[in-house]
Structure formats: C-alpha cells, structure tokens
Amino acid sequence: MPKNNKHFKMNFDLDKISEKLEEKLKKAIIKEQQKNAREFRRETARWNKPLEITVNEDDDNVTIETDDERFKWVDEGTAPHQIRPRNARILRFLPGNRVRSEIARRQNNAARKDASVVFAKQISHPGIKPRSITQKVLARRRLPIISEISKVVEKAIQS
C-alpha cells in the first residue's frame, strides 16, 4: 500500500452491466438459435416434403419449433406397430425395401421396378430406428454457442 494513505476505489454499476449483458446475451442467443434452425433444415433438406421450422422469440425464450410429426418419428424413432387402412377396407402397397425416389432408383440397381402389388387388411411395421437429429445438431453446435456466449460476457465485463 502507498504510504500517503490514498485509497484505490473501483466502482461498478452492476445494474447497468446486467442490463447490457442481458441485452447482448439475448441477441447472441437469437443469432445462435437461427444458426441451429439452419442446421435442422440442412439435416432434413433431402426429405420429400421440406420441414417447416420456425424460430420464435418471446420475452424470456427463443425456441425452435415444428408442428410436423415426421420430425418426431424420425428423431425419436417409433415402436413396432400395426398399420390398418383408414379410408378403405384394405391396404394396397408394393412389398420390400423399395427405393421410393426416381433418382435413388436410378442409382440403386437393386431396386425392383416390377414388384407385384400386395393387398392386406393390416401389416406389422417393425418401427423406425431413432436418428437422433436433435442430439447430433446440438452436439455440433455446442462449442460454437459456448464460444459466442463467452465472447459476449467477456466484452460486457471489459466495457
């Protein structure tokens, strides 16, 4: 300590710092959630019907949402189940692991174009294995999100 007994003071306006930090964090989180939404769109880009994903910004939350049930089925998988007709008395389908898209059919020589039609009152579906899209996207995006939030906090502390 200096001998002249002058005291060193450092004043922090915590309310002001908190407001700035909260505002900057919210902007950073919105930006990161938009990047996350792009990743989800990229993961589902090859689906026949594009997945509708929205980023909702509330006062306290920024969420990525979809009302499409297909995403849940693909992401979480399904248990084995029975498929029964809804608007008819019988099901009509082509059997086997048939390639459905014309482009994939041309690339896959094993696809059968001349498969015979099968009729049934119900079929047993083996279920869908979970593809864990959400976990994959969040695992890829985790470090960039943490890095961006750390930068915002560091800038707020320095200013």
Residue frames as qw, qx, qy, qz and C-alpha x, y, z in Angstrom:
[[0.000, 0.888, 0.460, 0.000, 0.00, 0.00, 0.00],
 [0.344, 0.614, -0.059, 0.707, 1.19, 3.52, -0.68],
 [0.406, -0.214, -0.532, 0.712, 2.38, 5.48, 2.33],
 [0.094, -0.108, -0.002, -0.990, 0.23, 8.54, 1.61],
 [0.238, 0.271, 0.811, -0.460, -2.93, 6.57, 2.62],
 [0.492, 0.276, -0.242, -0.790, -4.83, 7.26, -0.62],
 [0.605, 0.103, 0.767, -0.186, -7.33, 4.52, -1.27],
 [0.109, 0.115, -0.733, -0.661, -7.89, 2.97, -4.61],
 [0.547, 0.309, 0.549, -0.551, -11.60, 2.73, -5.49],
 [0.073, 0.017, -0.793, -0.604, -13.20, 0.86, -8.33],
 [0.500, 0.248, 0.425, -0.712, -16.93, 1.42, -8.80],
 [0.003, 0.110, 0.894, 0.434, -19.14, -0.95, -10.73],
 [0.549, 0.106, 0.118, -0.820, -22.70, -0.12, -11.70],
 [0.263, -0.016, 0.964, 0.020, -23.98, -3.69, -11.54],
 [0.504, 0.568, 0.520, -0.391, -27.45, -2.77, -12.75],
 [0.390, 0.760, -0.263, -0.450, -26.06, -1.13, -15.87],
 [0.002, -0.427, 0.880, 0.207, -23.70, -4.04, -16.53],
 [0.405, 0.184, 0.875, -0.192, -26.54, -6.54, -16.02],
 [0.532, 0.668, 0.265, -0.448, -28.82, -4.71, -18.46],
 [0.309, 0.699, -0.522, -0.378, -26.14, -4.53, -21.14],
 [0.138, -0.274, 0.950, 0.051, -25.17, -8.14, -20.60],
 [0.502, 0.339, 0.734, -0.306, -28.78, -9.34, -20.74],
 [0.521, 0.726, 0.021, -0.448, -29.45, -7.42, -23.95],
 [0.238, 0.639, -0.678, -0.274, -26.27, -8.64, -25.65],
 [0.287, -0.122, 0.947, -0.084, -26.81, -12.23, -24.50],
 [0.596, 0.472, 0.528, -0.378, -30.35, -12.26, -25.87],
 [0.493, 0.736, -0.262, -0.383, -29.12, -11.02, -29.26],
 [0.053, 0.498, -0.858, -0.116, -26.37, -13.65, -29.28],
 [0.430, 0.077, 0.870, -0.228, -28.80, -16.42, -28.32],
 [0.630, 0.606, 0.242, -0.421, -31.25, -15.40, -31.05],
 [0.365, 0.706, -0.533, -0.293, -28.40, -15.44, -33.58],
 [0.107, -0.321, 0.941, -0.028, -27.26, -18.87, -32.38],
 [0.560, 0.280, 0.700, -0.343, -30.80, -20.28, -32.46],
 [0.606, 0.677, -0.072, -0.411, -31.14, -19.10, -36.07],
 [0.214, 0.565, -0.783, -0.146, -27.93, -20.98, -36.86],
 [0.356, -0.051, 0.903, -0.236, -29.35, -24.05, -35.08],
 [0.652, 0.493, 0.366, -0.445, -32.52, -23.78, -37.17],
 [0.479, 0.674, -0.454, -0.331, -30.38, -23.71, -40.34],
 [0.042, -0.364, 0.930, -0.033, -28.67, -26.90, -39.15],
 [0.523, 0.218, 0.746, -0.351, -32.04, -28.61, -38.62],
 [0.631, 0.645, 0.025, -0.431, -33.15, -27.51, -42.10],
 [0.271, 0.619, -0.709, -0.204, -29.90, -28.85, -43.54],
 [0.267, -0.168, 0.933, -0.171, -30.41, -32.21, -41.79],
 [0.512, 0.415, 0.701, -0.271, -33.92, -32.55, -43.28],
 [0.231, 0.575, -0.302, -0.724, -33.21, -30.97, -46.69],
 [0.144, 0.182, -0.876, -0.423, -33.43, -34.27, -48.57],
 [0.334, 0.321, 0.803, -0.375, -36.91, -35.10, -47.29],
 [0.215, 0.464, 0.722, 0.465, -39.65, -35.28, -49.95],
 [0.141, -0.872, -0.334, -0.330, -41.63, -32.50, -48.28],
 [0.316, 0.439, -0.397, 0.742, -39.47, -29.79, -46.66],
 [0.456, -0.500, -0.634, 0.374, -39.72, -29.48, -42.89],
 [0.067, -0.820, -0.123, -0.555, -41.21, -26.19, -41.66],
 [0.611, -0.315, -0.426, 0.588, -39.05, -24.88, -38.80],
 [0.032, -0.875, -0.126, -0.466, -39.68, -21.56, -37.07],
 [0.452, -0.009, -0.478, 0.753, -37.63, -19.59, -34.56],
 [0.302, -0.813, -0.400, -0.296, -39.92, -17.91, -32.01],
 [0.329, 0.215, -0.396, 0.830, -38.62, -15.05, -29.90],
 [0.435, -0.763, -0.465, -0.111, -40.65, -14.47, -26.71],
 [0.211, -0.911, 0.199, -0.294, -39.71, -12.17, -23.85],
 [0.555, -0.622, 0.544, -0.095, -37.83, -14.90, -22.00],
 [0.762, -0.037, 0.632, 0.134, -37.40, -17.70, -24.56],
 [0.397, 0.570, -0.493, -0.524, -36.04, -18.32, -28.02],
 [0.693, -0.026, 0.710, -0.119, -37.32, -21.66, -29.30],
 [0.227, 0.263, -0.737, -0.580, -37.06, -23.70, -32.47],
 [0.596, 0.174, 0.617, -0.484, -40.38, -25.36, -33.30],
 [0.284, 0.102, -0.731, -0.612, -42.04, -27.59, -35.83],
 [0.699, 0.020, 0.345, -0.627, -45.57, -29.00, -35.90],
 [0.691, 0.353, -0.548, -0.312, -44.55, -31.73, -38.32],
 [0.871, -0.342, 0.285, -0.210, -44.98, -35.17, -36.71],
 [0.887, 0.386, -0.196, 0.162, -42.48, -36.70, -39.13],
 [0.205, 0.704, -0.510, 0.450, -39.62, -34.97, -37.34],
 [0.591, -0.472, 0.498, -0.424, -40.54, -36.59, -34.02],
 [0.981, 0.085, 0.130, -0.121, -40.87, -40.02, -35.65],
 [0.739, 0.536, -0.272, 0.305, -37.50, -39.74, -37.38],
 [0.017, 0.706, -0.483, 0.517, -35.72, -38.07, -34.45],
 [0.515, -0.393, 0.597, -0.473, -37.03, -40.31, -31.67],
 [0.163, 0.097, -0.961, -0.201, -37.98, -43.38, -33.70],
 [0.718, -0.161, -0.046, -0.676, -41.15, -45.44, -33.34],
 [0.495, -0.194, 0.819, -0.217, -42.02, -48.71, -31.69],
 [0.020, -0.095, -0.909, -0.406, -43.26, -51.66, -33.76],
 [0.408, 0.304, 0.391, -0.767, -46.92, -51.08, -34.64],
 [0.436, 0.409, 0.790, 0.139, -49.82, -52.22, -36.78],
 [0.136, 0.241, -0.263, -0.924, -50.85, -50.29, -39.88],
 [0.325, 0.476, 0.811, -0.098, -54.53, -50.51, -40.81],
 [0.159, 0.421, 0.481, 0.753, -56.45, -48.77, -43.61],
 [0.040, 0.302, 0.400, -0.864, -58.22, -45.51, -42.70],
 [0.449, 0.406, -0.011, -0.796, -60.34, -44.66, -45.70],
 [0.642, 0.245, -0.602, -0.406, -60.66, -48.10, -47.25],
 [0.911, -0.296, 0.119, -0.261, -61.22, -51.69, -46.22],
 [0.941, -0.008, 0.131, 0.313, -57.86, -52.96, -47.47],
 [0.235, -0.787, 0.350, 0.451, -54.26, -51.77, -47.84],
 [0.827, 0.522, 0.114, 0.174, -52.51, -51.80, -51.23],
 [0.201, -0.875, 0.395, 0.194, -48.71, -51.47, -51.44],
 [0.733, 0.505, -0.448, 0.085, -45.53, -52.70, -53.08],
 [0.866, -0.491, -0.023, 0.096, -43.55, -55.05, -50.80],
 [0.825, 0.062, -0.061, 0.558, -39.94, -54.99, -49.72],
 [0.351, -0.664, 0.002, 0.661, -37.36, -52.28, -49.23],
 [0.510, 0.643, 0.415, 0.393, -38.26, -50.48, -52.40],
 [0.311, -0.191, 0.015, 0.931, -36.37, -47.29, -53.24],
 [0.204, 0.738, 0.580, -0.279, -39.05, -44.59, -53.44],
 [0.140, 0.819, -0.107, -0.547, -37.43, -41.68, -55.29],
 [0.812, 0.580, 0.060, 0.016, -36.75, -41.91, -59.03],
 [0.221, 0.829, -0.490, 0.154, -33.21, -40.51, -58.63],
 [0.461, -0.473, 0.724, -0.200, -32.34, -43.06, -55.95],
 [0.887, 0.213, 0.378, -0.157, -33.95, -45.80, -58.08],
 [0.669, 0.714, -0.203, 0.052, -31.64, -44.97, -61.00],
 [0.031, 0.730, -0.636, 0.248, -28.61, -45.04, -58.70],
 [0.515, -0.274, 0.756, -0.296, -29.64, -48.26, -57.00],
 [0.414, 0.219, -0.758, -0.453, -29.59, -51.24, -59.36],
 [0.063, -0.095, -0.962, 0.248, -31.12, -53.46, -56.67],
 [0.408, 0.253, 0.336, -0.811, -34.42, -51.54, -56.74],
 [0.264, 0.260, 0.904, 0.213, -37.23, -53.58, -58.23],
 [0.271, 0.135, -0.171, -0.938, -39.44, -51.73, -60.72],
 [0.553, -0.066, -0.645, -0.523, -41.62, -54.76, -61.46],
 [0.057, -0.022, 0.849, -0.524, -42.63, -55.61, -57.87],
 [0.282, -0.438, -0.766, -0.377, -46.09, -57.12, -57.63],
 [0.345, -0.464, 0.102, -0.810, -48.82, -55.33, -55.70],
 [0.290, -0.145, -0.892, 0.316, -49.79, -56.76, -52.30],
 [0.459, -0.526, -0.198, -0.688, -53.16, -56.39, -50.56],
 [0.405, -0.119, -0.793, 0.438, -53.67, -56.80, -46.80],
 [0.378, -0.787, -0.440, -0.208, -56.14, -55.89, -44.07],
 [0.369, -0.908, 0.199, -0.014, -53.23, -54.82, -41.84],
 [0.758, 0.392, -0.380, 0.356, -49.47, -55.07, -41.70],
 [0.689, -0.657, -0.076, 0.297, -46.95, -55.15, -38.87],
 [0.347, 0.852, -0.228, 0.319, -44.47, -52.29, -39.17],
 [0.797, -0.084, -0.397, 0.447, -41.12, -53.06, -37.49],
 [0.362, -0.862, -0.129, 0.330, -40.75, -49.48, -36.24],
 [0.466, 0.802, -0.123, 0.352, -38.24, -46.78, -37.11],
 [0.717, -0.209, -0.259, 0.613, -34.78, -46.57, -35.56],
 [0.134, -0.948, -0.133, 0.256, -34.15, -43.16, -33.96],
 [0.654, 0.532, 0.016, 0.537, -31.83, -40.94, -35.99],
 [0.524, -0.631, -0.230, 0.524, -31.27, -38.50, -33.08],
 [0.389, 0.660, 0.190, 0.614, -31.13, -35.40, -35.30],
 [0.305, -0.917, -0.040, -0.253, -31.60, -33.09, -32.30],
 [0.758, -0.569, 0.186, 0.259, -28.70, -34.61, -30.37],
 [0.732, 0.194, 0.270, 0.595, -26.42, -34.51, -33.43],
 [0.196, 0.796, 0.160, 0.550, -27.18, -30.85, -34.20],
 [0.454, -0.876, 0.049, -0.155, -26.77, -29.78, -30.57],
 [0.834, -0.337, 0.198, 0.389, -23.50, -31.71, -30.26],
 [0.594, 0.393, 0.238, 0.660, -22.13, -29.97, -33.37],
 [0.020, 0.793, 0.155, 0.589, -23.37, -26.55, -32.28],
 [0.662, -0.675, -0.274, 0.179, -22.46, -26.77, -28.57],
 [0.625, -0.262, 0.019, 0.735, -18.92, -25.38, -28.77],
 [0.203, 0.394, 0.279, 0.852, -19.78, -22.51, -31.15],
 [0.380, -0.771, -0.370, -0.352, -22.66, -21.48, -28.86],
 [0.688, -0.603, -0.173, 0.363, -20.47, -21.57, -25.74],
 [0.543, 0.009, 0.137, 0.829, -17.76, -19.62, -27.56],
 [0.021, 0.583, 0.337, 0.739, -20.18, -16.91, -28.71],
 [0.522, -0.782, -0.303, -0.154, -21.73, -16.52, -25.25],
 [0.714, -0.405, -0.087, 0.565, -18.26, -16.36, -23.67],
 [0.378, 0.263, 0.198, 0.865, -17.28, -13.56, -26.08],
 [0.224, -0.728, -0.336, -0.554, -20.41, -11.58, -25.18],
 [0.667, -0.700, -0.221, 0.124, -19.77, -11.95, -21.44],
 [0.670, -0.172, 0.025, 0.721, -16.09, -11.01, -21.85],
 [0.198, 0.456, 0.246, 0.832, -16.97, -7.86, -23.84],
 [0.408, -0.779, -0.320, -0.352, -19.57, -6.87, -21.24],
 [0.724, -0.565, -0.147, 0.367, -17.05, -7.23, -18.42],
 [0.573, 0.017, 0.125, 0.810, -14.41, -5.24, -20.29],
 [0.069, 0.580, 0.307, 0.751, -16.71, -2.34, -21.12]]
